Amino acid sequence: MPDIEVIRISVLSDNYVWLVHDRISGETAVVDPAIAEPVLDQARARGWQISAIWNTHWHPDHTGGNAAIKAATGATVYAPKDEAARIPTADILVQENDTVLLGGHVAQIMATPAHTAGHISYYLARDGIIFVGDTLFAMGCGRLFEGTADQMFANMQRYAALPDPTTVYCAHEYTQSNGRYALVAEPDNQALIDRMAQIDAARAKGEATVPTTIGLERMTNPFMRARDAAELGARRSAKDMFRG
């Protein structure tokens, strides 16, 4: 059995918060808590003590639970250095190439700006997992609120270079709507067609469709598969207008 466990918590309309537990040290981190109570409830139910909060970016649906969880548990809040002014609960500010520990597990900080100017990802290479916030989604990518297509293309290239089995934990259940656009962008992609059949079946039963993997995204994500920044930007603009 792996000595790290990741639990998905569904909150709000389509957010996912992740509890990350090291079985050896007993330490637990919570990634992007939109709200506090469901997270605290899940931790209590498992007898886990939350010791850290990992924020990927400043948006309220990723940081809204920080203060209450911190007050209830004394957890240390890690947040992107470039967004310090927008995350007042932050205790430790991190940036590209910094590392964060959870027991014996090491999370490397990757700068992945574009959705927000200072967005970061937490990559645990030894464990083969990455927490990507709102930069990468199953068959999608984040909107370019504070960055450029060039930045997002660079992010996609960095993610694509990770090992295919890497498990990707994103923060929203957007897979079905992303996939509908992906079929427009790449209508002849058989891997995508097959995946959408599985996604539609899962959603019909109310099942979650994430986490995903780097390998699966390399085959089916039109943003990761974009040939250059211009194509990614065009696809992102088309997806913003898509109502399929």
N, C-alpha and C positions, 0 to 999 in steps of 0.2 A: 504494500500500500504506500502511495506517495506520502511524504511527510509534510506536504502542503495541501490544503483543501480550500476550494473557492466555492462560495455559496452565492447564488443569484437571488436578489430581493427585488420584486416588482413594486414600483411606487408611482404615484401620480398617474398619468394616462398611459405613458409608454416608456418611462425611465427604468433603467436597471442600475441598482447599487450593488457593489460586490463586496462581500466579506472574505478576507483572505486570512487563513489561519495556519500557523506553523505548529504542527502537532508536537514537536520536540520541545520548543521553548514555551509553548502556550500563548505566544503573542498573536494578536489579531489586528489587522488593518482593515479599514473600510475605505473603499474607493468611491469618490464622488457622491457623498450622501446628499440627496436632494432634500430629504426630510429626516428627522431623527427617530421618531418612535418605532416605526417598523424595523429599523436597523437595531436599535437597542433591544427590542423584543426578540429578534432572531438571535442575537448574541446571548441574551439571558437564557433563552430556551436551550442553548447548547452548552451553557456554562463557560462561555468564552468572555474574556475581558478585552475590550477594545483598547489598544495601546497607541494606535496611530490612525490618522486620517490622511489619505493621499488624494489631493486635488489635481486634476489635469488642467483645469482652466477656471475662470472666475464666474461663469454664468450661474445664476441663482439656483437653477435646477441641478447643479453639481456641488454647490457649497452651502445650500440653505440649511442643512442639518449640522453644519460644523459646530456652531456655538452650543447647541443643546447637547450634542454628543460629547464635546469637550468638557462641558460643565458636569455631565453625569459620570464621566469615566476618567477625566484627566488626560485624555489622549493628546498626543503631539500632532499638530497639523502641519503637513508638508505641502507646499504650494509653489507654483512657478514664480521665480524671482521677478520676471518681467511683468507680472500682474499683481505685485505686492500691494499696490494701492487699492486694488479692487477686492482683496481678500483680507479684511482686517483681522480675522481669526488666526491667520498664519503664524506659526512659531518658527519654522525653519524654511527658508527659501532655497529652492534648488533650480539648477539649470543644466544645460547640456554637459554630459560626462560626469556629473555628480552621481553619487550612489546613495541609496536608502536601504537600510537593513530591516528585515523582519526575521528575528532570530538569526539562523544561519543562512537565510536567503538574501540575495543581493539583487536589488532593482536598480538598473542603470537608467538614468534620466536621458531621454531623447527629446531634443527640441523639435516640435512638430507644429509650427505656426501656420496659420491661414484661416482656420475657423475663428480663432482669436489670436491676437498678436503674440501672446506668450505661451500658447498651448504646449503642454509636454505630454510624453508617454512614459510609462514605467515598464521597462523590459527586464524580465527575470530570465536571463539566458539559460542558466543551468536547469531551470524548471520548464523551459519551453513555453512561457506564457508572457503576454503583453497586455497592458491596460491602455487603451487608446482613446478613451474619452469620446469626443465628437469629431475626431479627425478621420478615422476609418470606420465604416459600417459594413455589415454584410451586404455585398453588392452595391455599396455606395460610399460616399465621403461627405464630410461636413460642408455646410454652406460657407462661402468665402466672405464672412462678415468683416473681418479685420485684416485680411491678407490677400494674396494673389494666387492666380493659377500656377505661376512658376513655383511658389512655395508648396502648394498642395501637390504638384507633380513631383517635386523633390521628396516630399513625405511618402508618396506612394512608391517611389523607387527605393527608398530606404526600407520600407516595410517589405516590399517584394524580395529584397535581398536576404531576409531572414529565412531560416529553415522552414520548409513547407509544413512540417507538423506543428509549428508554433501555434498555440491556442490564442485566439484574439478575443478579448473581452471589451466590447463596446458598450455604450451607455444608453442605447435606445432600441426599441423594437420597431425598426423601420424596414425590415427585410422584404416584406411583401411589396410595399410600394416602391422600394428601390428596384426590386426585381422586375416589376412591370415596366419601369423605364428602361432597365438594362436590356429587356427583350426588344425594345424599339432601337436602342443603340447598336445591338448586335443580334439581329433576328436569326442569324444562321449559326449561332453558337450552341451546339448540341449539349455541351455540358451545362450551359445556362438553362436551356429548355428543360433538361432533366431535373436540374436543381429546383426550378420554379414549381414543377409538379410536386416535389417533396414539400416545398415551403407552403404551397396552397393547402396540401393535405394536413400539415401540421397546424396551420392557423385555423383551419376549419374545426379542429379539435381543441383550440385554445392553447396550443403548446407554444412555448418560446422557441425562437429560431437561432438564438445566440447562446453560447459563443460559436465562433466560426474558426477557420484556420487560414493561415497564410496561403497554403496550397490551394484551398478552395477559392479564395479570393483571386489568386493569380489566374484561375481558369474562368471565373464568372463575373468579376467586378469590372465594369467598363471604365472606371476611373483608374484603377490600378493597371489596366490593360491599355490605357491611352498611350499613343506613341510619342507624344510630346506635350508640352504645357498648353499649346494652342488647342490641341484636341481635347485635353482635359477641361480647359476653360469653356470650350463650346459645349461639351457634354454637361458641365455643371450649369451653365445658363439654360440649356434645354431642360434639364431636370427641374430647375427652379420654376419653370413655366408649365411643367408636365402635369396633367390632370387625369392620367389614365387609371 
